[in-house]
Amino acid sequence: MRKYLAVDYEFCTGCHTCEIACQQEHGLAPDRFGIKLTQIGPDQLDERRWQYEFVPVPTDRCDRCARRQAAGKAPTCVQHCQAGCLYCGTLEELAEAIQTVDEFGNPVSMNTQGLLEAVQRYNEGCAAGQDEYGRAAAEMAPVAEGPFYAVELCIGVLYTIGGLFHDSASRLLDGDNEAIPRLYAAGNVGTNSILRSEGISGAMLYGIAAARDVAGLDAWDA
């Protein structure tokens, strides 16, 4: 049965992980894509609203990872999507993913009844122009149409803010901004990591830069 890709672009962060995963899976050159991230905006719609969105678009090279699916695996872009906004399935399966709040179920062991009551109170506040937490009426919009998603939040350390200074070859710098021989940093410990999913591509980029610099060094007998 034919399967399709669906994208919930409102949740896409623009991390390019789908592109990289596809290139790695299919051996594509850096300028060749099975899925390509496009960008809309930033576009100021009026005084209060902006549009700034990312939309992953499959190209004609995309076969929805037929080999992976034959082995019972998800397409690599779906598997590695950091935002969880890519889906693959039949039209019937994708249609079932479109839900209303009261059909949401209990995917993360949440208090479903409490959720429904909170949504009802919020929607009543929207209609009355009053909010129990003091939000301005102009900034409120009713929660009415799906799909809806649940994310279980927990404490964790994902990225550093700041970190060790390094140059374009990933070599660590000392107090005089001089490169320290044979000492490198990439990823979360480096100053070029940022507090978004793009940190993954940054870690890869500076890891490659470090590897290339190391490859050009003479052997060192410690």
PyMOL commands that set and color helices and strands:
alter all, ss='L'
color gray80, all
select helices_A, chain A and resi 9-11+17-26+66-70+76-80+91-96+101-103+112-128+137-139+187-189+199-215
alter helices_A, ss='H'
color red, helices_A
select strands_A, chain A and resi 4-7+35-44+50-58+86-89+171-173+179-184
alter strands_A, ss='S'
color yellow, strands_A
deselect
rebuild
show_as cartoon
